[in-house]
Amino acid sequence: MLTLADLPYWFLATTAVAVGLVFGSFLNVVIHRLPRGESVAFPGSRCPACGAPIRAYDNVPILSWLVLRGRARCCHVRISPRYPLIELVGGLLAWAILQVVVLRDPFATPLWLGGVRFAIYLALGLGLVAAAFIDLEHMILPDEITLGGTVLGLLSAPLRTDVSLVAHAPGVELLGARMGPLGSAWGDAAFGAFVGFFMIWIPFDLLYRVIRGRTGMALGDAKLAMLAGAWFGWPGAVFALLAGAVQGTAVTATVLVVRGRIEEPEAVKQERAELRAAIEAAEGEERQRLEEERAADPLADEPEEGVLQARLPFGPFLVLAVVEYMLFGPELVGYYLEWTLL
């Protein structure tokens, strides 16, 4: 049977990076359209400023942006550097997944299985990148990514069993023994998803509402932690919450020191104004429906004054922690368990 070792590394790396760049370009479409409720498949790529179709030779990842010097060919409007940045992230992520996950044991990995693992881990990574940028701009985590990623994690668990941990990290056997109580790939993934969701939902949503009358963390964050648990078991979910909290606190403190305040994204302010205008223009049942939508939206009202009342999207920090765990986490946890428990 053909294995990954039968193909030269340069071919695998080049193919992986090319795939990552192409799908990174598609992520820009997802990030722009998904929170607006638009189809990510139709129509084809268009200029956000004038709506003109983007030709194939102007849609080459990174290269087209450099050739066009950061401006649209159709209307010469400035193209945000975010677009080539996301494409670059897609390429680098694909290379990292190939290096850390797929090529961990190339001599024993059939080519088809390596390809499947690369595809599902890349889907996870790209989905997380999209979720981070959407949350940064709109302060929402789409169910299409969080719930869809959880389902993919549960369904793919048997294919990932022997690559979910770093085989050569000290203490990894002990970590594997503590993955979950059910003794199967699907059972451990389901238990991890359960832990991930409820460790955020109960204290930071349910109890926080009872104590303070509002949510402390949005339900999307709980779903994102559930995704982490479905992919990496309960240790991955706990790592995502703790590492995300530490990194989020560090960034928040830095922003406060540098800028003195934390402001909501402009898109959130605009969406709030549009909802209020729609309510004022509506009548009857439509107005009642919009009022109910506004009452259920934690972002519908402007934040109160004070640093403790500031709103900061936590999703990007959870995403960063999940990616860190995917690439480095099991080694770190394995060393920690060996040091503390062995």
Secondary structure, DSSP 4 states (H G I P E B T S, - for coil): --BGGGS-HHHHHHHHHHHHHHHHHHHHHHHHHGGGT--SSSS--B-TTT-PBPPGGG-STTHHHHHTTTB-TTT-PBPPTHHHHHHHHHHHHHHHHHHHTGGGSGGGSBHHHHHHHHHHHHHHHHHHHHHHHHHHHHS---HHHHHHHHHHHHHTHHHHGGGSS-TTSTTHHHHHHTS-SS-SHHHHHHHHHHHHHHHHHIIIIIHHHHHHSS-SS-HHHHHHHHHHHHHHHHHHHHHHHHHHHHHHHHHHHHHHHHHSS----HHHHHHHHHHHHHHHH--HHHHHHHHHHHHH-TTSSPPPSSGGG-----HHHHHHHHHHHHHTHHHHHHHHHHHHH-
